[in-house]
Amino acid sequence: MEAKLKRELGTSMLKSTGYSGGGCISEGQSYDTDSGRIFVKINHKSEAKLMFDGEMASLEAILKTSTIKVPKPVKVIELDMGCVFVMEHLDMKCLSKHSQHLGEELADMHLYNKKQLEKLNQAQQTIGKGAELVDSNAVLKFGFDVPTCCGYLPQVRTKYNVNDWQDDWVTFFTRQRLEHQLNLIEKSYGDRESRELWAKLQLQIPQFFKDVEITPALVHGDLWSGNVAECAEGPVIFDPASFYGHSEYELGIAGMFGGFGKSFYSAYHEKIPKAPGFAQRHQLYQLFHYLNHWNHFGGSYRGSSIRIMKNLLK
């Protein structure tokens, strides 16, 4: 692997720093090269290239907003078995003093596309004044150009990319997030109770979004405490599974495992206040992640998934 890395990166030096990292999905290792220190993620699964291509596109999209720090992606390189993803190495530690800044900068990222759309509308109202330039940065629909993976499961179906663009958020989230996860559960477990609850719940989902105006927002997509940190300059987010969706979606998994303090939420909601019905939608967004964890890690997440579905049907 290291010989191929040297060839692909065009470096004569590739020296391990002794620093390693990673989680339950991929391994990680830092190296010093001719042009500086890099971090290399390694995954030997057959879906690794799709996963890393989605992560690279996610990091590039976040970088373009100039709102919150992420590692700069370098290259996805195929191996005989699996794939590696090369990116900038950042000296990171656990989030502590920059929790408020994370809330502020995450809100800025979520508001970035809304501001681009406002600029587009202003340009269209002023004939001949730069509408083309603004249009290239504004996203009008919900989805993403490539598949992304929340965990190691691709957010993709056999016939189409589950990030395929939709005009309507409720349609996108219902069909291309919740229904997709429940189809995987049906295939793996044939769980009758989840199937019966879903038949009722999907009919009620539109009422949770009554009178809520939703503008497509770029989201990290998997923002739990293990995917945030800080460096000397401020907060850092990494391992994204991005797409353009509802900004509230981001807070679903953030609230599941802790690690985000009061200052984070206060700073975030100072810029993006809670809309009516937030609490129910928060449960709905957590449902996706509990279903996704059920598909990843087995039946220990079944109870939470069933409980949320029943709560939402009350």
N, C-alpha and C positions, 0 to 999 in steps of 0.2 A: 504493500500500500504506500509506504513512504517514498519509494522510487517513483511511483506514478504521480504522487503529489508534487514531487520536485519537478517532474517534466511538465505537468499541467500548469503549475504556478510559475515556471521559469526561474526557479531559485536554485542556487548551488548549495545553500545551507538550509537544512531542515533539522533543527535540533530540539528535541523534547525539553520542555521547561520543567517537567515533573509535575505540572498541574493537570489534574484531570477533573472531570465533572460529568454531569448527565443525570438522568432520572430513570424511570421505568420504561422509557421508550427508546432512547439512544444513549450511546456512550459519548464522552467528549475528552479532547486532549489538546493542550496548547503547545505550539511550536514557535521557535524563533526562526525567521527567514531573512533573506537578503534585504527585504523591504519592511521588516518589522514583525511584530508578534501576531500570530493568528490563532484562532480557535477552530478546531475541526470536530464536527459532529459525525459520528459513524453509526450506520444502521445497516444490518445485513438482511432485512426483510425484503421480499420481492417488491413491495409497494414503496420502498425507500425513496426512489427518485421522484415519484409523484408527491410524496410528503415534503421532501426538501425543495422541490420546485415551487410548491405552494408557499412554503415558509419564506423562500427567497423573494417571491413576488409580494408577500405580505410586508416584509421588512422594507422593500423598495417603496411600497405605497406609503408606509408610515413615514419614512425618511422625507418623502416629497412634501409632507405637511409642515415640516420644520417646527414641530410642536413638542415632541418628546423624544428622548434619546433612545436609540436602539443600536445594536451592533450593525456595522455596515456589512452587507453581504458581499462576498467575493466570487464564489463559484460553486456549482454543484458538479461533482465528478463521479461518474459511474465506476464501480469496481466489478470484478468477476462475480462476486456475491454481494449485492447491496449497493450502497452509495455513501459518499461523504459530502458534507456541506461545509465549505470554508467561509469563515467570516472574521471580522475584526475581533481581536481579543480585548476585552474590557476588564479592568481590575474592579471587581464588584464585591459588595458585602451586603448583608441583610438590610432591608429597608428600615430606617429608624428616624433620623432627623428630617428626611425629605418626604415624609408622608403627605404633608399638606401640598407640597409642590407637585407630587404625583397626581393628586386630585385636580389641581389647577390645570396641569398640562394634559391630562387625559381628557378633561372637558374641552380644552382647546382643540385637541385632535378630533373629538366628536363634532365640534362646531365648524371645523375647517371647510367641509364641503358645503355646509349651509351658507357660509360667507362667499364661497365661490359662486354658488347659485345666485346669491344676491347681486354680486358683481355682474354676472351674466345678464340678469334681468335689467340692471341699470344700463348695460351696454346696448341691449336690444332696444331699449327705449330711446337711446341716442343713436340714431341711424349712422352707420359707418364709423363708429368709434370703438374699434377693438373687440367686437363681439366674438370674432373667430379665436382670438388669443384666450379669452376667458372660457369659451366653450370647451377648449381642450382640457381644462382642469376641473370642470364641473360634472358631477355624476347625477343623473336624473332618475336612475332605477335602483333596485335592490338586488345585490348579487356580487359576483366577482368574475374576473376574466378567466381564472384558472381554478381547479379544485384545490381546496385546502383541507388539512386534517386536524380535527380536534382530538388529540391523542394520536393513535396510529391508524384509526379507522378513517379512510377517505370520506369526506363529505361528498360522495359521488355515487350515483346509481349505475347500473349496467348500461342503460340506454342514454343517459345524459348526465351532465355535470350538475350536482345539486346546488351549485352556486350560479346556475343559469339565471340570467337577469329577468326580473319581474317588475311590473309597474306598481304592484300593490304589496305592501309589507305583510299584511295578514296572510295573503295567499302564499308568499314566499316562506314565511316562518311555519305555517301550518303544514304545507306539503313538503317543503324541501329541508325542514329541520325535524319537526316532531314526527310526522308520518314516516319519514325515512328511518328514524330510530326505531319506531314501533314495528315497521316492516322487518327490520333486522332481528328484533326480539321475537317476532312471530316465527321467523325462519329458524332461529336457534332454540327457542323454548316452547313455542306454541302456547303461550300463556293466555288462558281463556279470560281471566279477569281483566287484564290490561286491554285485551281486544274489545271487551264489552264496554269498559269505561271510555275508551277512545272513541267508540261509535257515538257516544253521547257528547263527550267533551268537544269534539271537533265542530259540532253544530253550535256550540256556545261561544267559541273563541272570538268571533267578530264583536260580541257585546263588550268584551274587555277593552276594546279599542274605540268605543263610542266617543265622539267629540275630541279625539286626540289627533293632533296634526303631527305626522311623522315625516321628517326629511331624511333621506339616505345619509348615514354617518359611517365613516370608516371606523370599524371596531377592531380591536386586537383579536377578539374571538375566543380566547382561552385565558382570561386574566385572573388566575388564582394566585395566591401569595407566592407559590413556587416559581412564578414567571415574572416576578418583579424584584428589583434590587436597587442599589444606589451606588454611585461612584463619586469621585470628588466633585464633579460638576453638578450632580443632582440625580434624580430618579432615572432608572433604566427599566424598560420592558423588553422581553425577549420571548422566543418560542411562539410566535403568533400564528393564528389560523384565521386570517382576516377576511372580511367581506364588507360590503356596504349594507347596513341594516339599521335597526332602531337603537339609538344610543343606550336605552335602558337595558337592552340585552346584555351589555357588557357587565352590568352589576349583578347578574344572576349568579355566576360562578364565584364572583368576588365575595358574595355573602355566604357561600357554602362552607368554607374551610377556615374562615377567620384570617387574621394577618393584616387587615386594613383598618386602621384606627379611626377614631371620631374626626380627627383633623382632615383625613382624606375625604370622607363623605361630606363634611361641612364645606370644604373648598370646592368640591365637585358640584354640589347642589347650589352653591352661591352663583355659579355660572350657568348651570342647567337645573332649574328648580323641578321638583317632583310634580308631574302632571296628575290630574284626578285619575284614580284607579291604579296608581303606581303599585300598591301592595299586591293586588291580584296579578298584575302582569309580572311582577317580580317572582311570584310563585310559578307562573307559566314558564318564564325563562329558566328558572331553576329546574323545572321538569325536564327540559331538554338535556341538561347536564347530568341529572340523575339517570335518565334513560341511556345516555352515552356511557356513563360509568357502568351501568348494568351490562351493556354490550361489551365493554372492555374487560371488566373485572368479575362479572358473574352476579349471582343472585343476592349478594349482600346489599345491593342497591335496589332490589325489587321493592322492599317495604316502603322506602322513601318515595319511590316513583308512584306506587299505588296510592299512598297517603295524599300526595299532592293532587293527583287526579280526582280523588274523592272530595278533597277540600274545595277544589275549583267548581265542582258540580253542586255544592251546597246552595 
